[in-house]
């Protein structure tokens, strides 16, 4: 009996693999990427269940027709690495266009003027040698030969920059909005009036659309810190995440207060207003529905008193489209 069981298990072990199962095992052995494994499943379905019906496979996986046919044309069952994306690196990379003679002249010019910037050196090179050498080429040359006024200090500076904490971008936040204060957006509106500047710091909660704003005379981190303290008091200390752009007002004192209150900071990507659409929309509402109706005054106390009425109306009376017009 034991012999029969042993023989049955041995036969099972020796049974040849199904072609599609062999593809899967081969793909794992080749350490294909997750994207390539997904594409492999397309073709297993295409050949096994759809019987070569491309339309059925496309509908089943929700694929773009041209995408499916592109990978079908590339697919080779004898070489599953064809399911991997090809490198998009250019075949012909840019080569140095500076000649050895130009290199020597540029190095000498830099050594004679160690404190000059790359643009000044480019202009001086044109004047001295009647030839063109761009500021970018001078920058590369300075980096290559380490031609800095104080090389040791520059090395330390570069090391500090590499070690400095990288800003967390808002795209890294896995958004969950269970309560008021989970994610607050901050921004600043700059007002120019008869040679004066005034700054309105604004805030909106992503979940409830509760908003707040206050005007200051300076765009400083102290002003933003004062604003954050008021918001923290308003929300009874229930702030978890703060999202703002890379403005100077959201540095130093604002950052220190966030650390003290254990608020995680997230930043927008440079020149990407779509990272903060709720805040952008509130700023537009404040400008077009209130500021442009003649409610601005450079008197900060009077302005903030008037602004209070608008904030109350916005939060408790105005229907919001994003909340299905609920008040």
Secondary structure, DSSP 8 states (H G I E B T S, - for coil): -HHHHHHHHHHHHHS---HHHHHHHHHHHTT--HHHHHHHHHHHHHHHTSTT-HHHHHHHHT--HHHHHHHHHH--TT-GGGGS----S-SS-------HHHHHHHHHHHHHTTTS-HHHHHHHHHHHHSS---HHHHHHHHHHHT--TTHHHHHHHHHHHHHS----BGGGS-----STTSEEEEEEEEEEETTEEEEEEEEEETTT--EEEEEESS-SHHHHHHHHHHHHHHTTT---EEEE-S-GGGSHHHHHHHHHTT-EEEE--TT-GGGGHHHHHHHHHHHHHTGGGTT--S-HHHHHHHHHHHHHHHHHTS-BGGGTTB-
